[in-house]
Amino acid sequence: QVQLVESGGGLVQAGGSLRLSCAASGSIFSISTMGWYRQAPGKERELVALITSGGTTTYADSVKGRFTISKDNAENTVSLQMTNLKPEDTAVYYCNADATSWYEIGEYNYWGQGTQVTVSS
């Protein structure tokens, strides 16, 4: 099984920055994709950014130019550097990964517990 733990959330003023980190642990064999999703009150969970094992990245239009996703394969971590934060970025941010473990057959999708990001004006 694979566990994902997020960190780095908090309260910031508009225009500020935060860096979210997600650490994957457990019986990891491989990770094909890692990404960040967010869910604001009353809204559906949406993709913020993702990165494949090959380094290909995808961003939501609303965060392009402001957020940067990166990964460290050796440490099985993924980070989201958020700059020029806006009040509309306020949400619970979730780490997500498609991974295969040593003791399971096939690839499964895993979610972290989420970390709150609040941007005040």
C-alpha positions, 0 to 999 in steps of 0.5 A: 500500500502507498500513503501520501502525506501533504504539508505546507498549507496555511493562511496567506495574504493575496499576492503571497506564496506557499509551497506544498509538499507531498511525500509518498511512502510505503511499499512503492514499486513505481509511480506513474503520475503525481498531481495536486487537486483542490476543492473549494466549498460548494465546488467539485474537486478539480485538477490543479497540476500534474506531472508524469514520471517522464516529467511532463506537466499539466496545469489548470488554466487558472494557475498557469504562470503562477504555480509550478509542480516539481518532483523528486523521484529519489525521495518520492515527493512532489511539490507545488510552488504557488505564487501570486496567490489569489482569494479564489485559490482558497481550497483544500489541496489534495495530493494524488498519485497513480502507483504500483506497490511491491505487494499488489498487482496493478496500479492504484490511485491514492489520495492524501488527506488534504491540506488547507490553503486560505488566501485572504484579501 
